[in-house]
Amino acid sequence: MWVSDTMTTWQSFVTFMLGFSIVFICLVSLAVFIIISSKIINAIVKEGDKPKVNTSGTSVNAVKKTVVKDNESEVEELAVIISAVSEEMKLPIDRFEVVSIKQI
């Protein structure tokens, strides 16, 4: 037990290192847990479970041409939707086609 009123420099350093190492070990174990659980979840969820995009329609360039040039907000919204679909499907933009976009 600690019986003195003050702490020496060595005792304070050891106390600091003990606390620092406990926090570091907890953070590393949390990171390892997240990596392992994400790999397990990715193994459970198959690639076939993702929603399919109909690729038999018009291309992205054709959709961009149909958007009115004066309305920049629609063009920006279309770009955001296309990039979100591309990110979700993990495909480049030229590998899929957007058939239609309906506002819900």
C-alpha positions in Angstrom: 0.0 0.0 0.0 1.0 3.5 -0.4 1.6 5.2 2.9 3.3 8.5 2.0 1.7 11.8 1.2 3.8 12.4 -2.0 5.0 10.3 -4.9 8.5 10.1 -6.2 9.3 10.7 -9.9 9.9 7.0 -10.4 6.5 6.0 -8.8 4.6 8.6 -10.8 6.3 7.3 -14.0 5.5 3.7 -13.2 1.9 4.7 -12.5 1.6 6.6 -15.7 3.1 3.7 -17.8 0.7 1.3 -16.1 -2.3 3.3 -16.9 -1.1 4.1 -20.4 -0.4 0.5 -21.2 -3.8 -0.6 -19.9 -5.6 1.9 -22.2 -3.3 0.9 -25.1 -4.0 -2.8 -24.7 -7.7 -2.1 -24.5 -7.7 -0.1 -27.7 -5.6 -2.7 -29.6 -7.9 -5.5 -28.4 -11.0 -3.4 -29.5 -9.4 -2.9 -33.0 -8.6 -6.6 -33.3 -12.2 -7.4 -32.3 -13.6 -5.0 -34.9 -11.4 -6.5 -37.7 -12.3 -10.1 -36.8 -16.0 -9.3 -36.5 -16.1 -7.5 -39.8 -14.4 -10.4 -41.6 -16.9 -12.8 -40.0 -19.9 -10.6 -41.1 -18.5 -10.2 -44.6 -18.1 -14.0 -44.8 -21.7 -14.5 -43.7 -23.1 -11.9 -46.1 -22.7 -13.1 -49.6 -22.1 -10.9 -52.7 -25.3 -12.2 -54.2 -27.4 -10.6 -51.4 -26.7 -7.1 -52.7 -29.5 -5.4 -54.7 -29.1 -5.7 -58.5 -29.2 -2.7 -60.8 -30.8 -3.3 -64.1 -28.0 -2.9 -66.7 -30.2 -3.2 -69.8 -31.1 0.5 -69.9 -29.4 3.7 -70.9 -25.9 4.5 -69.9 -24.8 7.1 -67.4 -23.9 9.5 -70.2 -27.3 9.2 -71.7 -29.0 10.0 -68.4 -26.7 13.0 -67.9 -27.7 14.3 -71.3 -31.4 14.1 -70.5 -31.0 16.3 -67.4 -31.7 19.9 -68.1 -28.5 21.8 -68.3 -29.9 24.9 -66.6 -30.8 23.0 -63.5 -27.4 22.4 -61.7 -29.0 21.0 -58.6 -30.4 18.0 -60.5 -27.0 17.4 -62.1 -25.4 17.4 -58.6 -28.0 15.1 -57.2 -27.6 12.7 -60.1 -23.8 12.7 -59.6 -24.3 11.9 -55.8 -26.7 9.1 -56.6 -24.4 7.6 -59.2 -21.4 7.8 -56.9 -23.4 6.2 -54.0 -24.5 3.3 -56.2 -21.0 2.9 -57.5 -19.6 2.8 -54.0 -22.3 0.4 -52.8 -21.8 -2.0 -55.7 -18.0 -1.6 -55.5 -17.8 -1.1 -59.3 -16.5 1.8 -61.3 -19.0 4.1 -63.0 -18.4 2.7 -66.4 -19.2 -0.9 -65.4 -23.0 -0.3 -64.7 -25.9 1.6 -66.2 -28.6 3.6 -64.4 -32.0 2.8 -65.9 -34.2 5.3 -64.0 -34.2 7.3 -60.8 -37.5 7.8 -59.0 -37.9 10.1 -56.1 -39.6 8.4 -53.1 
